[in-house]
Amino acid sequence: MTTPVDLYFWPTPNGWKISIALEEMALPYTTHLVNIGAGEQFAPAFLRISPNNRMPAIVDHDGPDGAPISVFESGAILLYLARKTGRFGGSTERERVAVEEWLMWQMGGLGPMAGQAHHFLKYAPAMDPPNDLPYAKDRYRAEVARLYGVLDRRLANNEWVAGDFYSIADMAIWGWASLWEGQQQTLDDKPHMARWLEVMGARPGVRAGRALHADKRADFRTDKGAQSTLFKRD
């Protein structure tokens, strides 16, 4: 019997990448909540698994050569799980290159830019004192719009992000893209992205991964303690 993967998780777009992947890959897992608003990501035990004090992270007790392994950084976890299961990573070298391209696009582009858009559009104006910065808001809102334009053009000629097959690249991008309204974006001029979002959101694995501890998801605009932990800590 396969030993469950330990998933260190909080319900955020980065956390959803891995809960969705585990559901889609039908891998058993045990969830360990890491309350980022309460600072649990700085606990020494968690730092031994994720030294950059970020979740998600996993411990696979059936790792390489049968020995346990811990993996941090969501993109690295997705690649590891795709190799482990032989699923959703591409079946040819060309497919694997496409998956890795779009996974890196998410890791280096969409995730950071959408995260900054959320921060400056939602959270910074609610801080004490307020930091309502028009330049930052305009900059990140516009960059997210540009990135969604890239995604829409890609999906105009491809059913899925990496081609005609569903992959970890779709799983990685969906969490951030599904929050387009909070990033003050529009889908009116992005019909292909809208189609993809609808199809993604209907997948049982995506629905299950997104629903994991959804009751814990909070709006940090009214939680000054969480703001201090998330935004002001060295």
C-alpha positions in Angstrom: 0.0 0.0 0.0 1.3 3.5 -0.9 2.2 5.7 2.0 0.3 9.0 1.8 2.2 12.0 0.7 2.4 14.7 3.5 1.1 17.9 2.0 1.9 21.2 3.9 -0.8 23.5 2.7 -2.9 26.6 3.0 -5.7 27.4 0.6 -4.0 29.9 -1.8 -3.3 29.7 -5.5 0.1 28.2 -4.8 -1.3 25.7 -2.4 -4.0 24.7 -4.9 -1.5 23.7 -7.5 -0.4 20.8 -5.4 -3.8 19.8 -3.9 -5.1 19.7 -7.5 -2.1 17.7 -8.7 -2.5 15.1 -6.0 -6.2 14.8 -6.7 -5.6 14.5 -10.5 -2.9 11.9 -10.0 -5.0 9.9 -7.5 -2.2 10.0 -5.0 -3.2 9.5 -1.4 -2.1 12.4 0.9 -2.4 13.7 4.4 -2.9 17.5 4.8 -1.0 19.5 7.3 -2.3 23.0 7.5 0.3 25.9 7.6 -1.6 29.0 8.7 0.4 31.7 6.9 -1.6 34.5 8.6 -0.6 33.2 12.0 3.1 32.8 11.0 3.2 29.0 11.1 5.4 29.0 8.0 8.3 30.3 10.3 8.1 27.3 12.7 11.5 25.5 12.8 9.9 22.1 12.0 8.4 23.6 8.8 11.6 25.4 7.9 13.4 22.0 7.8 11.1 21.1 5.0 10.7 24.4 3.3 13.7 26.6 4.1 12.2 29.6 2.2 9.3 29.7 4.7 6.7 29.3 2.0 4.1 26.7 1.4 3.3 24.4 -0.2 5.8 21.7 0.5 5.5 17.9 0.5 7.2 14.9 2.1 7.0 11.8 0.0 7.8 8.8 2.2 8.1 6.6 -1.0 10.8 8.8 -2.5 13.7 7.9 -4.8 15.2 4.5 -4.0 12.4 4.1 -1.4 13.7 6.7 0.9 11.7 9.7 2.1 12.2 13.1 0.4 10.9 16.6 1.1 10.3 19.0 -1.8 9.6 22.7 -1.6 8.6 25.3 -4.3 5.3 24.5 -6.1 6.9 24.2 -9.5 9.5 21.7 -8.3 6.8 19.7 -6.5 4.7 19.5 -9.7 7.7 18.4 -11.8 8.6 15.8 -9.1 5.1 14.4 -9.0 4.8 14.3 -12.8 8.0 12.2 -12.9 6.9 10.0 -10.0 3.6 9.1 -11.6 4.5 9.4 -15.3 1.4 11.6 -15.7 0.7 15.2 -16.9 4.3 16.0 -17.7 4.2 15.3 -21.4 4.9 12.0 -23.1 7.6 13.1 -25.6 10.5 15.5 -25.3 8.7 18.2 -27.3 5.7 17.9 -25.0 7.9 18.0 -21.9 9.6 21.2 -23.2 6.2 22.8 -23.7 5.1 21.9 -20.2 8.2 23.2 -18.7 8.0 26.5 -20.7 4.5 27.3 -19.5 5.2 26.1 -16.0 8.2 28.5 -15.9 6.0 31.2 -17.4 3.7 30.8 -14.5 6.4 30.6 -11.9 8.4 33.6 -13.2 5.6 35.7 -14.6 1.9 35.2 -13.8 2.3 34.1 -10.2 4.6 37.0 -9.1 2.7 39.6 -11.1 -0.7 38.5 -10.1 0.5 38.3 -6.5 1.7 41.9 -6.7 -1.6 43.0 -8.3 -3.5 41.4 -5.4 -1.2 43.1 -2.9 -1.4 46.6 -4.3 -5.1 46.5 -5.4 -6.5 44.8 -2.3 -4.2 44.8 0.7 -1.9 47.8 0.6 -4.8 50.3 0.6 -6.3 48.5 3.7 -3.1 48.7 5.7 -2.4 51.0 8.6 -1.5 53.6 7.4 -3.1 53.0 3.9 -0.7 52.5 1.0 -2.9 53.4 -2.0 -0.3 53.7 -4.7 -1.7 54.5 -8.2 1.6 53.7 -10.0 1.9 50.3 -8.4 -1.7 49.5 -9.0 -1.6 50.5 -12.7 1.8 48.7 -13.3 0.7 45.3 -11.9 -2.8 45.5 -13.3 -1.4 46.2 -16.7 1.2 43.5 -16.6 -1.3 40.9 -15.5 -3.5 42.0 -18.4 -0.6 41.5 -20.8 0.1 38.1 -19.4 -3.5 37.0 -19.8 -3.3 38.2 -23.4 -0.4 35.9 -23.9 -2.4 33.1 -22.4 -5.4 33.8 -24.5 -3.4 33.8 -27.7 -1.8 30.5 -26.8 -5.2 28.9 -26.1 -6.6 30.2 -29.4 -4.7 27.3 -31.1 -4.4 24.8 -28.3 -7.0 23.0 -26.2 -4.7 23.1 -23.2 -1.8 25.4 -22.3 1.0 23.0 -23.4 -0.8 21.6 -26.4 -3.6 19.1 -27.0 -3.0 17.4 -23.6 -3.8 18.4 -20.0 -0.7 18.9 -17.9 0.8 20.3 -14.7 1.2 23.6 -16.5 -2.6 24.0 -16.6 -2.7 23.1 -12.9 -0.1 25.7 -12.1 -1.8 28.5 -14.0 -5.4 27.9 -13.1 -5.2 29.0 -9.4 -4.0 32.5 -10.2 -6.1 32.8 -13.4 -9.2 31.8 -11.6 -8.9 35.0 -9.5 -8.9 37.3 -12.5 -11.7 39.5 -11.0 -9.7 40.3 -7.9 -6.9 41.4 -10.2 -9.3 43.8 -11.9 -9.2 42.0 -15.2 -11.7 41.3 -17.9 -12.4 38.2 -20.0 -14.5 40.1 -22.6 -11.5 40.2 -25.0 -10.1 36.8 -23.9 -12.6 34.2 -25.1 -10.1 31.4 -25.3 -9.0 31.9 -21.7 -12.6 32.1 -20.6 -13.3 28.7 -22.4 -10.2 27.2 -20.7 -11.2 28.5 -17.2 -14.7 26.9 -17.6 -13.3 23.6 -18.7 -10.7 23.6 -15.9 -13.2 24.5 -13.3 -15.4 21.6 -14.2 -12.7 18.9 -13.7 -13.4 16.8 -10.6 -9.7 16.9 -9.6 -9.6 20.7 -9.9 -12.8 21.1 -7.9 -11.6 18.7 -5.1 -8.2 20.4 -4.9 -9.7 23.9 -4.8 -12.2 22.8 -2.1 -9.6 21.5 0.3 -10.0 23.5 3.5 -11.7 26.2 1.6 -13.3 27.3 4.8 -9.9 28.5 6.0 -9.5 31.0 3.2 -9.6 34.5 4.6 -9.6 38.1 3.5 -6.5 39.6 5.1 -7.8 43.2 4.5 -9.4 43.2 8.0 -6.8 41.2 9.9 -4.0 43.5 11.0 -2.1 40.8 12.7 -2.0 38.7 9.5 -0.9 41.7 7.5 2.0 42.3 9.9 3.0 38.6 9.6 2.7 38.4 5.8 3.8 41.9 4.7 6.2 43.3 7.2 8.2 40.4 8.5 12.0 40.3 7.7 
